[in-house]
């Protein structure tokens, strides 16, 4: 087993990193000043942020005491940002299959107005015919549209009412 560790350049409050090889704990770690994990890359290729033992390909652990949806980015454990302030631009997660480079599904934020922070949340999927499209939207004002990109009521369906099935 081999192990390398540094405590920074000297003095107190210095960040540290370590690389361990052997005993089944091969990984690259970066710790903060109080020896809490910041980033770990395990020998399996899994990445942990805030943990030294990631259980999946990417695991983020946060010990936030927030009790409601955060209004400021400092309170959320994961942040995706588009630094371009063009109105109606996007940022999001894309899901791809192993056999194709075309997107299979997407969850995205559409920034309607960067000044007021008005943002819509969009959900897109690919049909069996291969057509990708937006399937659902939640507007910044709280309206939900399924099958429409411009909902004007709290719940708006983009199909005629007669085409809906009811279940009891």
DOFI-186788 format. One record per residue: residue number from 1; residue in three letters; x, y, z of N, C-alpha, C in turn. Coordinates in nm, 4 decimals. Layout:
N
  pamar  zalo       n.X       n.Y       n.Z      ca.X      ca.Y      ca.Z       c.X       c.Y       c.Z
    NUM   ALA         X         Y         Z         X         Y         Z         X         Y         Z
...
***
This chain:
168
  pamar  zalo       n.X       n.Y       n.Z      ca.X      ca.Y      ca.Z       c.X       c.Y       c.Z
      1   UNK    0.0845   -0.1178    0.0000    0.0000    0.0000    0.0000    0.0884    0.1233    0.0000
      2   UNK    0.0509    0.2203   -0.0821    0.1246    0.3467   -0.0913    0.0283    0.4601   -0.0652
      3   UNK    0.0807    0.5656   -0.0047   -0.0060    0.6757    0.0322    0.0748    0.8041    0.0286
      4   UNK    0.0175    0.9071   -0.0305    0.0831    1.0365   -0.0360   -0.0158    1.1402    0.0146
      5   UNK    0.0293    1.2297    0.0998   -0.0588    1.3315    0.1553    0.0194    1.4606    0.1736
      6   UNK   -0.0455    1.5718    0.1466    0.0162    1.7010    0.1711   -0.0781    1.7856    0.2544
      7   UNK   -0.0239    1.8668    0.3384   -0.1028    1.9565    0.4224   -0.0934    2.0997    0.3728
      8   UNK   -0.0715    2.1199    0.2458   -0.0621    2.2554    0.1920    0.0792    2.3059    0.2023
      9   UNK    0.0943    2.4378    0.1933    0.2284    2.4969    0.1884    0.2800    2.5378    0.3248
     10   UNK    0.2149    2.4970    0.4297    0.2615    2.5304    0.5632    0.1645    2.6220    0.6343
     11   UNK    0.1758    2.6290    0.7627    0.0878    2.7149    0.8396   -0.0468    2.6475    0.8650
     12   UNK   -0.1372    2.7219    0.9248   -0.2684    2.6681    0.9556   -0.3660    2.7009    0.8437
     13   UNK   -0.4800    2.6350    0.8463   -0.5865    2.6576    0.7490   -0.5427    2.6364    0.6048
     14   UNK   -0.4634    2.5348    0.5816   -0.4193    2.5022    0.4473   -0.4975    2.3822    0.3951
     15   UNK   -0.5474    2.3895    0.2719   -0.6152    2.2756    0.2104   -0.5149    2.1651    0.1865
     16   UNK   -0.5659    2.0438    0.1756   -0.4770    1.9292    0.1572   -0.5347    1.8336    0.0552
     17   UNK   -0.4497    1.7481    0.0004   -0.4979    1.6425   -0.0868   -0.4191    1.5163   -0.0562
     18   UNK   -0.4778    1.4033   -0.0942   -0.4093    1.2765   -0.0724   -0.4396    1.1829   -0.1874
     19   UNK   -0.3462    1.0916   -0.2140   -0.3638    0.9860   -0.3126   -0.3300    0.8566   -0.2426
     20   UNK   -0.4218    0.7642   -0.2429   -0.3972    0.6354   -0.1776   -0.4023    0.5224   -0.2781
     21   UNK   -0.3126    0.4274   -0.2678   -0.3099    0.3108   -0.3552   -0.2914    0.1884   -0.2674
     22   UNK   -0.3827    0.0924   -0.2817   -0.3703   -0.0316   -0.2051   -0.4850   -0.0503   -0.1081
     23   UNK   -0.5001   -0.1711   -0.0598   -0.6024   -0.2061    0.0390   -0.7449   -0.1793   -0.0087
     24   UNK   -0.7675   -0.1744   -0.1409   -0.9019   -0.1571   -0.1945   -0.9589   -0.0176   -0.1791
     25   UNK   -0.8762    0.0786   -0.1408   -0.9268    0.2149   -0.1219   -0.8561    0.3129   -0.2147
     26   UNK   -0.8194    0.2670   -0.3346   -0.7502    0.3541   -0.4278   -0.8407    0.4705   -0.4653
     27   UNK   -0.7916    0.5905   -0.4421   -0.8704    0.7086   -0.4753   -0.7838    0.8334   -0.4647
     28   UNK   -0.8335    0.9387   -0.5259   -0.7728    1.0704   -0.5171   -0.8685    1.1565   -0.4359
     29   UNK   -0.8203    1.2167   -0.3284   -0.9045    1.2978   -0.2399   -0.8509    1.4392   -0.2304
     30   UNK   -0.9432    1.5335   -0.2199   -0.9092    1.6706   -0.1844   -0.9958    1.7057   -0.0640
     31   UNK   -0.9326    1.7533    0.0431   -1.0023    1.7883    0.1668   -0.9926    1.9384    0.1899
     32   UNK   -1.0843    1.9932    0.2690   -1.0745    2.1346    0.3047   -0.9961    2.1489    0.4345
     33   UNK   -0.9945    2.2695    0.4886   -0.9112    2.2998    0.6054   -0.9459    2.2172    0.7289
     34   UNK   -1.0723    2.1786    0.7466   -1.1076    2.0995    0.8648   -1.1132    1.9493    0.8340
     35   UNK   -1.0439    1.9086    0.7265   -1.0300    1.7686    0.6870   -1.1624    1.7061    0.6407
     36   UNK   -1.2581    1.7881    0.5959   -1.3818    1.7375    0.5372   -1.3597    1.7167    0.3881
     37   UNK   -1.4172    1.6110    0.3298   -1.3925    1.5833    0.1882   -1.4564    1.6879    0.0970
     38   UNK   -1.3816    1.7317   -0.0026   -1.4354    1.8207   -0.1056   -1.4637    1.7378   -0.2302
     39   UNK   -1.3612    1.6673   -0.2819   -1.3756    1.5859   -0.4031   -1.3000    1.4552   -0.3847
     40   UNK   -1.3617    1.3456   -0.4304   -1.2970    1.2150   -0.4330   -1.3176    1.1536   -0.5702
     41   UNK   -1.2121    1.0991   -0.6270   -1.2239    1.0180   -0.7481   -1.1790    0.8783   -0.7086
     42   UNK   -1.2734    0.7843   -0.7072   -1.2441    0.6471   -0.6648   -1.1837    0.5679   -0.7803
     43   UNK   -1.1202    0.4557   -0.7490   -1.0598    0.3719   -0.8521   -1.1645    0.3164   -0.9482
     44   UNK   -1.2899    0.3120   -0.9072   -1.3984    0.2655   -0.9941   -1.4363    0.3694   -1.0982
     45   UNK   -1.3846    0.4915   -1.0840   -1.4204    0.6006   -1.1729   -1.5324    0.6855   -1.1177
     46   UNK   -1.5896    0.6462   -1.0047   -1.6964    0.7247   -0.9432   -1.6378    0.8512   -0.8816
     47   UNK   -1.7168    0.9590   -0.8883   -1.6744    1.0876   -0.8350   -1.7665    1.1255   -0.7205
     48   UNK   -1.7066    1.1616   -0.6084   -1.7833    1.2066   -0.4934   -1.7493    1.3496   -0.4615
     49   UNK   -1.8512    1.4306   -0.4424   -1.8324    1.5677   -0.3977   -1.8951    1.5742   -0.2588
     50   UNK   -1.8136    1.6031   -0.1583   -1.8610    1.6045   -0.0205   -1.8612    1.4672    0.0435
     51   UNK   -1.8037    1.3672   -0.0219   -1.7956    1.2316    0.0325   -1.6691    1.1634   -0.0184
     52   UNK   -1.6115    1.0749    0.0633   -1.4957    0.9966    0.0190   -1.5374    0.8586   -0.0293
     53   UNK   -1.6660    0.8272   -0.0247   -1.7136    0.6957   -0.0671   -1.8322    0.7041   -0.1609
     54   UNK   -1.8134    0.7577   -0.2834   -1.9276    0.7688   -0.3742   -1.9843    0.6311   -0.4078
     55   UNK   -2.1193    0.6201   -0.4005   -2.1871    0.4924   -0.4243   -2.2328    0.4757   -0.5684
     56   UNK   -2.2374    0.5846   -0.6449   -2.2777    0.5825   -0.7852   -2.1770    0.6643   -0.8650
     57   UNK   -2.1912    0.6711   -0.9975   -2.0921    0.7399   -1.0817   -2.0647    0.8828   -1.0366
     58   UNK   -2.1686    0.9565   -0.9989   -2.1506    1.0905   -0.9437   -2.2424    1.1043   -0.8231
     59   UNK   -2.1844    1.1304   -0.7075   -2.2635    1.1475   -0.5861   -2.2243    1.2781   -0.5206
     60   UNK   -2.3246    1.3588   -0.4888   -2.3023    1.4868   -0.4223   -2.3694    1.4802   -0.2861
     61   UNK   -2.2916    1.5046   -0.1820   -2.3433    1.5009   -0.0456   -2.3324    1.6411    0.0123
     62   UNK   -2.4440    1.6892    0.0658   -2.4481    1.8216    0.1249   -2.5125    1.8097    0.2620
     63   UNK   -2.4679    1.8881    0.3569   -2.5256    1.8827    0.4913   -2.6032    2.0103    0.5215
     64   UNK   -2.6684    2.0638    0.4205   -2.7446    2.1874    0.4356   -2.8573    2.1714    0.5365
     65   UNK   -2.8844    2.2763    0.6103   -2.9971    2.2762    0.7039   -3.1152    2.3543    0.6472
     66   UNK   -3.1119    2.3859    0.5163   -3.2205    2.4607    0.4529   -3.3516    2.3859    0.4704
     67   UNK   -3.4585    2.4579    0.5006   -3.5891    2.3966    0.5242   -3.6921    2.4359    0.4191
     68   UNK   -3.6484    2.5028    0.3123   -3.7399    2.5390    0.2049   -3.6601    2.5498    0.0754
     69   UNK   -3.7305    2.5707   -0.0357   -3.6621    2.5889   -0.1635   -3.5748    2.7128   -0.1544
     70   UNK   -3.4516    2.6998   -0.1963   -3.3552    2.8090   -0.1843   -3.3805    2.9169   -0.2878
     71   UNK   -3.3761    3.0407   -0.2461   -3.3907    3.1533   -0.3376   -3.2557    3.2008   -0.3884
     72   UNK   -3.1505    3.1621   -0.3242   -3.0161    3.2037   -0.3639   -2.9299    3.0819   -0.3915
     73   UNK   -2.8406    3.0929   -0.4896   -2.7626    2.9781   -0.5337   -2.6698    2.9223   -0.4259
     74   UNK   -2.6325    3.0020   -0.3279   -2.5416    2.9531   -0.2251   -2.6052    2.8439   -0.1394
     75   UNK   -2.7379    2.8295   -0.1425   -2.8067    2.7350   -0.0559   -2.8368    2.6016   -0.1230
     76   UNK   -2.8061    2.5846   -0.2505   -2.8362    2.4594   -0.3192   -2.7081    2.3792   -0.3389
     77   UNK   -2.7158    2.2451   -0.3307   -2.5946    2.1650   -0.3447   -2.5463    2.1494   -0.4879
     78   UNK   -2.6325    2.1663   -0.5877   -2.5932    2.1534   -0.7278   -2.6424    2.2760   -0.8033
     79   UNK   -2.5584    2.3310   -0.8854   -2.5952    2.4494   -0.9621   -2.5470    2.4331   -1.1053
     80   UNK   -2.6338    2.4663   -1.1996   -2.5961    2.4715   -1.3412   -2.6228    2.6136   -1.3861
     81   UNK   -2.5244    2.6758   -1.4459   -2.5373    2.8171   -1.4789   -2.5059    2.8402   -1.6259
     82   UNK   -2.5831    2.9262   -1.6884   -2.5524    2.9759   -1.8219   -2.5050    3.1188   -1.8024
     83   UNK   -2.3796    3.1465   -1.8331   -2.3238    3.2787   -1.8066   -2.3627    3.3818   -1.9123
     84   UNK   -2.4301    3.3389   -2.0184   -2.4763    3.4308   -2.1213   -2.6122    3.4864   -2.0811
     85   UNK   -2.6294    3.6173   -2.0841   -2.7529    3.6814   -2.0375   -2.8541    3.7070   -2.1488
     86   UNK   -2.8449    3.6348   -2.2599   -2.9416    3.6497   -2.3684   -3.0781    3.6006   -2.3230
     87   UNK   -3.1822    3.6795   -2.3470   -3.3177    3.6389   -2.3090   -3.3571    3.5114   -2.3826
     88   UNK   -3.4339    3.4270   -2.3153   -3.4874    3.3024   -2.3690   -3.3812    3.1967   -2.3990
     89   UNK   -3.2641    3.2055   -2.3342   -3.1654    3.0996   -2.3536   -3.1872    2.9897   -2.2499
     90   UNK   -3.1152    2.8793   -2.2643   -3.1409    2.7577   -2.1876   -3.0159    2.7090   -2.1153
     91   UNK   -3.0414    2.6225   -2.0167   -2.9395    2.5383   -1.9564   -3.0131    2.4159   -1.9033
     92   UNK   -2.9504    2.2990   -1.9109   -3.0234    2.1811   -1.8641   -2.9419    2.0543   -1.8654
     93   UNK   -3.0130    1.9456   -1.8337   -2.9573    1.8113   -1.8349   -3.0078    1.7392   -1.9589
     94   UNK   -2.9200    1.6723   -2.0304   -2.9604    1.5894   -2.1431   -2.9352    1.4437   -2.1120
     95   UNK   -3.0235    1.3580   -2.1598   -3.0118    1.2141   -2.1406   -2.9974    1.1492   -2.2779
     96   UNK   -2.8928    1.0699   -2.2973   -2.8619    1.0096   -2.4263   -2.8565    0.8580   -2.4114
     97   UNK   -2.8975    0.7860   -2.5162   -2.8869    0.6397   -2.5126   -2.7453    0.5990   -2.5520
     98   UNK   -2.7127    0.4746   -2.5303   -2.5778    0.4259   -2.5605   -2.5542    0.4099   -2.7096
     99   UNK   -2.6589    0.4079   -2.7895   -2.6439    0.3803   -2.9324   -2.6581    0.5034   -3.0194
    100   UNK   -2.6742    0.6208   -2.9592   -2.7060    0.7370   -3.0389   -2.6491    0.8621   -2.9741
    101   UNK   -2.6134    0.9594   -3.0572   -2.5673    1.0872   -3.0034   -2.6801    1.1896   -2.9997
    102   UNK   -2.7987    1.1518   -3.0466   -2.9145    1.2410   -3.0384   -2.9751    1.2309   -2.8993
    103   UNK   -3.0289    1.3409   -2.8534   -3.0836    1.3461   -2.7181   -3.2081    1.2587   -2.7068
    104   UNK   -3.2222    1.1899   -2.5926   -3.3398    1.1080   -2.5670   -3.4404    1.1817   -2.4806
    105   UNK   -3.3906    1.2576   -2.3835   -3.4773    1.3347   -2.2956   -3.3963    1.4523   -2.2410
    106   UNK   -3.4689    1.5536   -2.1942   -3.4016    1.6710   -2.1412   -3.4893    1.7369   -2.0354
    107   UNK   -3.4242    1.7866   -1.9324   -3.4869    1.8753   -1.8348   -3.4080    2.0047   -1.8423
    108   UNK   -3.4749    2.1134   -1.8731   -3.4032    2.2386   -1.8966   -3.4737    2.3569   -1.8320
    109   UNK   -3.3952    2.4580   -1.8015   -3.4479    2.5856   -1.7555   -3.4363    2.6833   -1.8714
    110   UNK   -3.5452    2.7522   -1.9020   -3.5445    2.8561   -2.0052   -3.5533    2.9903   -1.9335
    111   UNK   -3.4494    3.0716   -1.9490   -3.4416    3.2002   -1.8811   -3.5150    3.3050   -1.9644
    112   UNK   -3.6383    3.3316   -1.9290   -3.7204    3.4264   -2.0029   -3.6646    3.5677   -1.9877
    113   UNK   -3.6298    3.6062   -1.8649   -3.5801    3.7406   -1.8365   -3.4722    3.7292   -1.7293
    114   UNK   -3.3487    3.7570   -1.7666   -3.2379    3.7444   -1.6716   -3.2437    3.8511   -1.5615
    115   UNK   -3.2962    3.9677   -1.5900   -3.3027    4.0742   -1.4904   -3.3981    4.0382   -1.3775
    116   UNK   -3.5177    3.9898   -1.4123   -3.6172    3.9539   -1.3104   -3.6028    3.8093   -1.2642
    117   UNK   -3.5204    3.7317   -1.3292   -3.4962    3.5884   -1.3043   -3.6163    3.5015   -1.3419
    118   UNK   -3.7097    3.5542   -1.4222   -3.8230    3.4728   -1.4674   -3.7697    3.3551   -1.5481
    119   UNK   -3.8076    3.2345   -1.5061   -3.7547    3.1124   -1.5651   -3.8642    3.0081   -1.5759
    120   UNK   -3.8721    2.9425   -1.6919   -3.9626    2.8290   -1.7110   -3.8823    2.7001   -1.6998
    121   UNK   -3.9467    2.5942   -1.6516   -3.8841    2.4621   -1.6437   -3.9477    2.3746   -1.7509
    122   UNK   -3.8647    2.3156   -1.8377   -3.9120    2.2401   -1.9533   -3.8728    2.0935   -1.9421
    123   UNK   -3.9601    2.0068   -1.9942   -3.9342    1.8632   -1.9984   -3.9535    1.8160   -2.1417
    124   UNK   -3.8504    1.7565   -2.2000   -3.8591    1.7072   -2.3365   -3.8278    1.5595   -2.3433
    125   UNK   -3.8918    1.4896   -2.4375   -3.8660    1.3467   -2.4583   -3.8660    1.3165   -2.6074
    126   UNK   -3.8193    1.1985   -2.6419   -3.8183    1.1515   -2.7802   -3.9214    1.0410   -2.7947
    127   UNK   -4.0062    1.0535   -2.8972   -4.1113    0.9536   -2.9212   -4.0545    0.8298   -2.9899
    128   UNK   -4.1373    0.7269   -3.0069   -4.0927    0.6034   -3.0729   -4.0577    0.6275   -3.2193
    129   UNK   -4.1080    0.7359   -3.2787   -4.0726    0.7687   -3.4171   -3.9417    0.8469   -3.4254
    130   UNK   -3.8839    0.8809   -3.3102   -3.7573    0.9533   -3.3079   -3.7709    1.1038   -3.3019
    131   UNK   -3.8938    1.1539   -3.2893   -3.9155    1.2986   -3.2842   -3.8974    1.3493   -3.1412
    132   UNK   -3.8040    1.4428   -3.1243   -3.7819    1.5038   -2.9935   -3.8680    1.6282   -2.9829
    133   UNK   -3.9252    1.6510   -2.8650   -4.0033    1.7722   -2.8450   -4.0300    1.7991   -2.6991
    134   UNK   -4.0666    1.9227   -2.6736   -4.1061    1.9610   -2.5389   -4.2414    1.8979   -2.5094
    135   UNK   -4.2531    1.8288   -2.3962   -4.3777    1.7606   -2.3607   -4.4506    1.8283   -2.2454
    136   UNK   -4.3748    1.8974   -2.1583   -4.4373    1.9631   -2.0442   -4.3560    2.0867   -2.0074
    137   UNK   -4.4279    2.1892   -1.9561   -4.3617    2.3127   -1.9138   -4.4274    2.3626   -1.7859
    138   UNK   -4.3446    2.4107   -1.6939   -4.3913    2.4831   -1.5766   -4.3391    2.6248   -1.5920
    139   UNK   -4.4299    2.7203   -1.6009   -4.3868    2.8588   -1.6220   -4.3381    2.9201   -1.4915
    140   UNK   -4.2686    3.0307   -1.5032   -4.2240    3.1037   -1.3851   -4.3399    3.1479   -1.2972
    141   UNK   -4.4568    3.1649   -1.3561   -4.5755    3.2048   -1.2811   -4.6511    3.0888   -1.2194
    142   UNK   -4.6039    2.9653   -1.2427   -4.6660    2.8486   -1.1807   -4.7674    2.7759   -1.2664
    143   UNK   -4.7894    2.8182   -1.3911   -4.8797    2.7453   -1.4797   -4.8097    2.6221   -1.5347
    144   UNK   -4.8863    2.5141   -1.5512   -4.8316    2.3877   -1.6013   -4.8999    2.3562   -1.7334
    145   UNK   -4.8212    2.3290   -1.8344   -4.8756    2.2901   -1.9640   -4.8239    2.1537   -2.0039
    146   UNK   -4.9151    2.0652   -2.0414   -4.8786    1.9341   -2.0954   -4.9289    1.9328   -2.2384
    147   UNK   -4.8361    1.9185   -2.3327   -4.8737    1.9228   -2.4734   -4.8887    2.0637   -2.5270
    148   UNK   -4.8493    2.1636   -2.4498   -4.8493    2.3036   -2.4938   -4.7280    2.3725   -2.4339
    149   UNK   -4.6722    2.4668   -2.5094   -4.5552    2.5408   -2.4601   -4.5934    2.6762   -2.4024
    150   UNK   -4.7243    2.7081   -2.4055   -4.7693    2.8395   -2.3565   -4.8911    2.8255   -2.2647
    151   UNK   -4.8779    2.7569   -2.1523   -4.9941    2.7423   -2.0638   -5.0349    2.8764   -2.0043
    152   UNK   -5.1658    2.9015   -2.0036   -5.2183    3.0279   -1.9510   -5.3041    3.0067   -1.8267
    153   UNK   -5.3183    2.8802   -1.7821   -5.3929    2.8478   -1.6608   -5.3066    2.7565   -1.5747
    154   UNK   -5.3514    2.7302   -1.4526   -5.2720    2.6480   -1.3603   -5.2422    2.5090   -1.4165
    155   UNK   -5.3363    2.4502   -1.4936   -5.3112    2.3246   -1.5637   -5.3796    2.3321   -1.6984
    156   UNK   -5.3003    2.3247   -1.8031   -5.3548    2.3312   -1.9383   -5.3030    2.2128   -2.0175
    157   UNK   -5.3956    2.1390   -2.0792   -5.3612    2.0243   -2.1610   -5.3734    2.0620   -2.3075
    158   UNK   -5.2757    2.0211   -2.3860   -5.2739    2.0552   -2.5279   -5.3461    1.9543   -2.6144
    159   UNK   -5.4485    1.8905   -2.5628   -5.5299    1.7962   -2.6398   -5.6763    1.8305   -2.6169
    160   UNK   -5.7638    1.8007   -2.7116   -5.9060    1.8238   -2.6879   -5.9563    1.7418   -2.5706
    161   UNK   -6.0486    1.7975   -2.4932   -6.1001    1.7290   -2.3735   -6.1586    1.5945   -2.4097
    162   UNK   -6.2216    1.5804   -2.5235   -6.2819    1.4529   -2.5636   -6.1815    1.3411   -2.5847
    163   UNK   -6.0531    1.3748   -2.6016   -5.9523    1.2706   -2.6234   -5.8926    1.2200   -2.4922
    164   UNK   -5.9357    1.2743   -2.3794   -5.8857    1.2306   -2.2495   -5.9641    1.1108   -2.2005
    165   UNK   -5.8983    1.0228   -2.1326   -5.9653    0.9098   -2.0688   -5.9778    0.9393   -1.9211
    166   UNK   -6.0877    0.8954   -1.8619   -6.1031    0.9133   -1.7177   -6.0938    0.7772   -1.6507
    167   UNK   -6.0431    0.7762   -1.5304   -6.0255    0.6549   -1.4530   -6.0916    0.6742   -1.3172
    168   UNK   -6.1494    0.5684   -1.2675   -6.2081    0.5804   -1.1339   -6.1556    0.4726   -1.0433
***
